[in-house]
């Protein structure tokens, strides 16, 4: 609906159903492109992410500071997560 309203303001005179059909057709194609998996052989690759200086507040209001290490193995997609209070 947002796309339809936007292009109507730009002068589009067609039907809403035409826009819905067009978007649904192209959305499915784009989703397939975005979710293509990159396969690797066993032991070849891992993705590592590091987030530091996080502040987490619990429901009672306690403040926790720390870091998160995350590694995803490329072949098996096994995820390893480690919460740390230091950077060593």
PyMOL commands that set and color helices and strands:
alter all, ss='L'
color gray80, all
select helices_A, chain A and resi 2-9+16-34
alter helices_A, ss='H'
color red, helices_A
select strands_A, chain A and resi 46-57+63-73+79-84
alter strands_A, ss='S'
color yellow, strands_A
deselect
rebuild
show_as cartoon
